[in-house]
Amino acid sequence: MRKLANGAAMLDVNVNGMLIHPVLVWDEKSAVLIDTGVPGQLQNLRKEMETAGVPFQNLTHVILTHQDIDHIGSLPELQDALGESLTVYAHENDRPFIEGDKPLIKTDRSRLTDAEFEALPEMAKAFYETPAPASKVHIPLKGGEELELAGGISVILTPGHTPGHIGLYLRKSNVLVAGDSMYSINGVLYGPHKETALDLEEAEKSIQHYAIYHVEQIVCYHGGLCSENAGEQLQKLIHQTSQA
């Protein structure tokens, strides 16, 4: 867990040696978790929240950046643990996949040949073979909303990685939660990741949507925190993708 600002922290969830980074935001009224990790992470999430000084029972909202299993996987466990006190947000384009009306795009077995499936790592095969349990989305988003939660959260539609991918700007702390729209390596910003974007051209265009925000830190779900000259790195990336 790493504190980003007063009332915001980047969580570290270790999945078989791979770190992923949900974000926790809170104030005196509510705590908001952005993304939930793969299935089976309830205790890790609870521990990270407590390390941040936020009691687990204070969690009132979950915002999902998109439908991928490593972002929504532990949501059913959170819903079972917290019941009707937990409100879930996701973009309307990804909602039917999260709620189980359609198979998750990235782990739809019909997209792979037998040879492609057999070439996958065993952990990846498990995601294809075990459908994600359906999770209720209470409030569908369109993009452009200003959520009055934990100091204010701006919803930014950034499709390409999935049809309903969103980024989130934490207005109180000037932190951009990028989900999988970008990634970082040792604090250096990259993106989008061409191997996992469903529509790379659209994903690159979506980076432009971040241009209007004053960004001081960026959290990428894969790669973690980009803090050194984060705003400058982002503007450089915006320029690069606009020239592509």
N, C-alpha and C positions, 0 to 999 in steps of 0.2 A: 504494500500500500504506500502511495506517495501523495502527500497533501499538495494540491495545486494552488489553493487559495483558501481563505476562510470560508468554510462550507462547501468545499469541493475536493475530491480525492480520486486519483487513478488507482484502481485495484489491480492486483497481480494474482491471476488465477493460473496455476500450473496444471497443464493437461498433458500428462506423459512427456514432460520435459519441454513442452511448448507453452510459453507465456501468452496469455490473452489479457485484454485490459478493458473490462467494464469500467464505467465511471459512476461514482456516487456523488450526489449533490443534495444538500440539505439546508434547512433553516429551522426556526423554532416551530413551524407548523407542519412540515412534511419532509420526507426523505425520498429521493428519486433515484432509481437504479437505471442506468442506460446500458442495456444488453445484459444477458444472463449466463453466457458460457454454454458449453456442451452439457448434455444430460449428466446428472450426478454431482453437480457442483454446489448444492444447497449449503452444505457445511462449510465449504471454502468461502462462499459468499458471506455467510453469517460471520465467520471469523474475521474476514477482511473489514466488514462493517464495524464490528466491535473494536478492531484495532484503530479504525478511524474515529472512534468515540461515539458511534451512532448505534443505539440499540436496534436489534433486528426488528422488533415489533413496531419501530417507528417508520418502517418502510411502507409508504402509501401509494407510490406510483412506480411503474416500469415503463420506460420508453424503449422500443425496439428500433434499431436503425434499419434492419431489414430481416428477411426471412431465413437466412442461412442457419443451419443447425447449431453452429458454434456460437450463435448470438441468441437463439431462442430456446436452446435445449433444456435449460433448467427452469424455464418459466412454469411448467406444470407443477413442479415441486414447490415453487414459491407460492403459487396460487393455492395449492393444498394446505400449505403451512399458514398462510395469512388470510385465506378466505375472501369474503366480500369486501374487506377493508382495502384490498389491492386493486388499483385501477391501471389498466394496460392501454398504452397508445401504440399505434403503428400506422404506416401509410396505407391508404385504402387499396393500393395496387398489390401490396403484399399480404393484405389481410386474409384473403381466401386460402392462401398457402399456410399461413400460421394457424388458422382455425381448422385446418384439415379438410377443407372442401376440395383442395387440389393438392397433389404431391409436391413437396418442396422441389423447386426447379433443379437445384444443384445435385440433389441426391435422388433424382427420378431414375430408376434402373433402366427404363426404356430408352434413355439417352445414350447408353453405352452398349457396345458390342460385348460379346462374351470375353473376347481377348482383352479389351480395354478394362473390363471389370476385374479379370484375373490379375492384371498388372498393378492394381491398386494396393497400397499398404493395407494391412489387416484392419487397422483402426478405421480407415476410410471405408472399407467394405462393410463394417458394422453399421455405419450410418445409412448405407444403401439398403441393407437387409432388414433393419429395424426402423419402420416409419416413425417419425417424430410424433409424439402424442399431441393431439389437438389442444390448443390453448385459446382462451377467450380474449379477444381484443374488444375492449369496451368503447374506446373512442378512436375512430378512424381519422387519419390526418390527410390533408391535401397538399401541404407545404405552404409556408407563409404564415402559419399560426404563430402567435406570441403567447406562450403558455405562462401563466402567472404562478409558477412553481419555483420554489427554492431560489428566489432572486430574479427569476425571469429566464425563459428558455425560448430561443427563436428556432423554428423548424424550417429547414432548408431542403427542398427537394433536389436530390442529386442522383437521378436514375442512371443506369448503365451497368453497375455491378449487379443489381437486380432492378426490376421495373419500379419498385417502391422504395428504393434506398433513400434515406434521409441523413443529413448532417444536422448537428445541433450546436447552437452558439449560446454559451452561458453568459448572459449579459452582465451579471454581477462581477465576474472574474475575467472576462474577455478570453475565455477558453473555447476553442473550437473542438468539438467531439466529432471526429471525421468518420467513424465507423470503418468501412472498407473502401471508402472513396479514395483514400490515399493510404500509404504505409510509410514507415520510417525505419531506418537502419542506423543505430548509434546516433540518434538525434538528427539525422539528415532526412529530409522529406522527399518522398517519391510518390508516384502514382499517376493513374490507377494501375493496379496489378493486372497485366494483360492476360495472364493465364486463368484468372478467376472472374473477369468481367464478362457478363453475358453480351454486352454491346460496348466494345472498347471505345468506339468513336463517341457514343453518347456519354460514356463515363468521363472522357476527357473534356467534353463540352460542359459537363456538370461542374467541373472545378471552377468555372467562371462564376458560378453562383455565390462563391465565397468572397468575391472581390470587394463587396461593400462593407465587410465587417472588420472592425479593429481587433486583430488577433494578436495575443501575446504568448499564448501557449496552444499547442495542438496535441490532442491525444489520438493516436492511430490504434485501432484495435489490435493490429499486428505490428509490433515494433515499438509501441509505447509512446513516450513523451518526446515531443520536439519543442524545445524551449529556447534555445539559443538562436536569436534572430528569426524567430518563428514567422513573424509577419513578413519579413523580407523574403524568407524562403518560400512562403506561400505565394507572394506576388510574382516571384520568379517562375514558379511552377504554373501559375495562371498565364503568364506571358508565353511560356513554352507551349502549353496546350492550345492557346489561341492561335499559334502559328502552325500547329500540326495540320 
